């Protein structure tokens, strides 16, 4: 039995993801494709547009064999932490032979060369990095400039694209772990990652999110003849060539029931958290520097909503994504020392299964027997976890319950506590 590991957010699932699953199995000769997926919050530091179980069902119906949840502290971390959390999970799982990721360049050797430099950090590279950071540019731009100088290349474009950047971090993590899992990459097709314009085929997740976000502003009625409903059906029609047919049905069934979810839906939650903090206490949270903590406190009187406040805090040195992640970590209570403790104790304490295909039960049985961490299928059955493991799980459950509370309040649907959620089987 051969198993390929896929690292994903599926926010939302589209044809590019379907291509990734299909091509990864073909390229690696794998019998099964096991996914580690961000839960209800994603690496850009924002809530996912739709709940994790809806995205899980989409993935399973599109060929993923099983979907596990990446703990929220890694799912919302920097590219490096996100990659380390995901790759180490597969390493713990004990059944994954290879990892396949998408990249803009499709140049595994080139990405590996950069990964080696960033992992080893030669003195010449460090000098260049410090020089550019002193000039007040953001860390991603300083790193790109330092690499260009160190490798004597005028513009090292491999670091311009988000999938390349994550690919480099996956390769770094594999090497740090001395893992036997073999890396593969496939070329990312279609629109640019950040392109918010819908194309005839292979649009970006950003473009599809924008369309679905727009759909959320429509007034919902029961009559199929109304302008609002006809417009929504028109929008779904625009997605027919963008997402698998099973996913399109789910988008139709759960529109304004479980999605769309916006950053601003959490505005009061975040403000409540910030009102209880001081600059000193804010620095305890992941990604929050003393300068950012002072800026957060100093600008609190100008807080109108979550998204506006994130944009207000942005500076030349601090990217929008860094601001998003910092505020999300404050809202969810993700602290630096806690994440350090998780990493020191092996990064993972359990494998939380969200769903699987019935024709892939063999791989779930293999995980149950071979994994170095316990397979978690019932959240209330945690006697076998360490104190640190229970702490991580409690954090994951709280994050999901907050998300579920926002969704049910927004759409006036019944609240489902995370403890009572069933594993999805298709």
JOZI-V594200 format. One record per helix or strand of 2 or more residues. SS is the DSSP state (h for helix, s for strand). FROM is the first residue (numbers start at 1). TO is the last residue. If there is no record, write none. Layout:
# JOZI-V594200
ss = (SS/SS)
from = (FROM/FROM)
to = (TO/TO)
This chain:
# JOZI-V594200
ss = (s/h/s/h/s/h/h/s/h/h/h/h/h/s/h/h/h/h/h/h/h/h/h/h/s/h/s/h/h/s)
from = (3/15/32/52/66/72/79/98/108/123/139/157/162/182/205/227/245/263/279/290/300/306/320/336/350/358/374/387/418/424)
to = (8/28/38/61/70/75/93/103/120/134/150/160/177/187/215/238/254/275/282/298/302/313/332/344/356/370/376/411/420/425)
